[in-house]
Amino acid sequence: FTPGGPAWKACLHVRYLHCRTRASIWASGAWGSEQTERYGQPINQGQLVGTLLGSSALLLQGMEEMAKASLPQRSKEAFIHLWRVVGFLFGIDEDLNPNTSYKDAIIAMESVFHHGVPAFPEKTLTGSLTQHICESVAHGVRQESSLPIDAGAIAVPAWYFLGREYGAAIGLPKPTWAAWLVGLGRMYALKSFLLLFQAPGVPQVLESFMLRLFASLVHGIRQKQPRCRFGAQAVRCVDRALATKSAQCPLGFGRSNSSAQVDACLCIPKSEDFASLTAKVMPTIL
């Protein structure tokens, strides 16, 4: 997050996309005084705050609800602070940034969502958006993994968290019995992973594994889209971090003393080796 670093550049790139989209909406003439009076400016501070909370406080709440266990308070505060920094770089005014603490973020989230999420949504508009999101995700999974996943299977976690009445109110796609089994199986697998993460020593092992999994996902994207600018510097940072962290293998399998990667953990494969596997497995996990 230092100026010029990969996270700093990524955040400012997103901020630039927000600015460009906002300017395009204004220039189109489709957003007039009526829309401004009703919704405010396109991609305004309130919408940025709501999105920030959805990526931080709401995510932590969902993980705790799914695992039926509390996450360590220190970890929650650290994650909230991370997204406070991201929100600052996204252009959220510091006096409006809700991520000053986990408690403050939860209070702000309840307020923002109560204001922004209607109790009785307009089913025509909301249903169209909901269907589009689920169909788009399902299409991406089918394209990447060739698995017969439909919009109903993607909607299973939403049905689980929102309940039948509100799920029907926003027009969530109805899953088949097979889709329910796939969706619930995926959720219970994630729940098991979250519970496993609570065990002593497991976070240190999984951190290196997840870093490598992320790097391999980026490699897979760049192999399919050679001109894609996403992640080149981030992967190099991951490789350097892992080379430093793995001087002592967390699994006790020894070290590699090759000049190309000094003290590299032998049990952690290179990003390129994981790329083809991740391209098949990651869409299923998501």
ChimeraX attribute file (.defattr): number of C-alpha atoms within 10 A of each C-alpha:
attribute: neighborCount
match mode: 1-to-1
recipient: residues
	/A:1	14
	/A:2	8
	/A:3	8
	/A:4	9
	/A:5	12
	/A:6	18
	/A:7	16
	/A:8	16
	/A:9	15
	/A:10	19
	/A:11	19
	/A:12	16
	/A:13	14
	/A:14	13
	/A:15	16
	/A:16	14
	/A:17	12
	/A:18	18
	/A:19	14
	/A:20	12
	/A:21	14
	/A:22	16
	/A:23	12
	/A:24	13
	/A:25	15
	/A:26	14
	/A:27	10
	/A:28	9
	/A:29	8
	/A:30	10
	/A:31	16
	/A:32	12
	/A:33	11
	/A:34	9
	/A:35	12
	/A:36	11
	/A:37	9
	/A:38	8
	/A:39	15
	/A:40	15
	/A:41	18
	/A:42	18
	/A:43	13
	/A:44	14
	/A:45	17
	/A:46	17
	/A:47	17
	/A:48	17
	/A:49	22
	/A:50	19
	/A:51	14
	/A:52	24
	/A:53	27
	/A:54	15
	/A:55	14
	/A:56	22
	/A:57	26
	/A:58	18
	/A:59	12
	/A:60	21
	/A:61	16
	/A:62	12
	/A:63	16
	/A:64	16
	/A:65	13
	/A:66	18
	/A:67	19
	/A:68	12
	/A:69	13
	/A:70	14
	/A:71	17
	/A:72	9
	/A:73	10
	/A:74	10
	/A:75	11
	/A:76	19
	/A:77	16
	/A:78	13
	/A:79	18
	/A:80	26
	/A:81	17
	/A:82	14
	/A:83	20
	/A:84	23
	/A:85	17
	/A:86	19
	/A:87	24
	/A:88	14
	/A:89	20
	/A:90	22
	/A:91	17
	/A:92	21
	/A:93	13
	/A:94	13
	/A:95	7
	/A:96	14
	/A:97	23
	/A:98	26
	/A:99	27
	/A:100	16
	/A:101	16
	/A:102	21
	/A:103	15
	/A:104	14
	/A:105	21
	/A:106	19
	/A:107	12
	/A:108	20
	/A:109	23
	/A:110	14
	/A:111	12
	/A:112	16
	/A:113	13
	/A:114	11
	/A:115	10
	/A:116	13
	/A:117	9
	/A:118	9
	/A:119	10
	/A:120	9
	/A:121	14
	/A:122	12
	/A:123	15
	/A:124	11
	/A:125	11
	/A:126	15
	/A:127	19
	/A:128	13
	/A:129	15
	/A:130	19
	/A:131	17
	/A:132	14
	/A:133	16
	/A:134	18
	/A:135	20
	/A:136	15
	/A:137	18
	/A:138	22
	/A:139	17
	/A:140	13
	/A:141	22
	/A:142	16
	/A:143	12
	/A:144	15
	/A:145	16
	/A:146	13
	/A:147	14
	/A:148	12
	/A:149	20
	/A:150	20
	/A:151	22
	/A:152	23
	/A:153	25
	/A:154	26
	/A:155	25
	/A:156	25
	/A:157	16
	/A:158	15
	/A:159	20
	/A:160	14
	/A:161	13
	/A:162	13
	/A:163	11
	/A:164	12
	/A:165	9
	/A:166	16
	/A:167	20
	/A:168	15
	/A:169	16
	/A:170	21
	/A:171	19
	/A:172	26
	/A:173	23
	/A:174	17
	/A:175	19
	/A:176	13
	/A:177	11
	/A:178	11
	/A:179	20
	/A:180	19
	/A:181	14
	/A:182	17
	/A:183	21
	/A:184	16
	/A:185	12
	/A:186	17
	/A:187	18
	/A:188	13
	/A:189	13
	/A:190	16
	/A:191	19
	/A:192	13
	/A:193	12
	/A:194	18
	/A:195	17
	/A:196	14
	/A:197	16
	/A:198	14
	/A:199	9
	/A:200	8
	/A:201	10
	/A:202	12
	/A:203	13
	/A:204	13
	/A:205	13
	/A:206	14
	/A:207	12
	/A:208	20
	/A:209	16
	/A:210	11
	/A:211	17
	/A:212	23
	/A:213	20
	/A:214	21
	/A:215	25
	/A:216	24
	/A:217	25
	/A:218	22
	/A:219	25
	/A:220	21
	/A:221	16
	/A:222	17
	/A:223	14
	/A:224	10
	/A:225	11
	/A:226	11
	/A:227	8
	/A:228	12
	/A:229	9
	/A:230	15
	/A:231	18
	/A:232	14
	/A:233	13
	/A:234	17
	/A:235	21
	/A:236	13
	/A:237	15
	/A:238	17
	/A:239	19
	/A:240	13
	/A:241	13
	/A:242	20
	/A:243	17
	/A:244	15
	/A:245	16
	/A:246	21
	/A:247	16
	/A:248	15
	/A:249	19
	/A:250	17
	/A:251	13
	/A:252	10
	/A:253	12
	/A:254	16
	/A:255	16
	/A:256	17
	/A:257	13
	/A:258	9
	/A:259	8
	/A:260	8
	/A:261	13
	/A:262	14
	/A:263	20
	/A:264	26
	/A:265	25
	/A:266	16
	/A:267	16
	/A:268	18
	/A:269	14
	/A:270	15
	/A:271	22
	/A:272	16
	/A:273	12
	/A:274	19
	/A:275	23
	/A:276	15
	/A:277	14
	/A:278	23
	/A:279	19
	/A:280	17
	/A:281	14
	/A:282	15
	/A:283	18
	/A:284	17
	/A:285	12
	/A:286	9
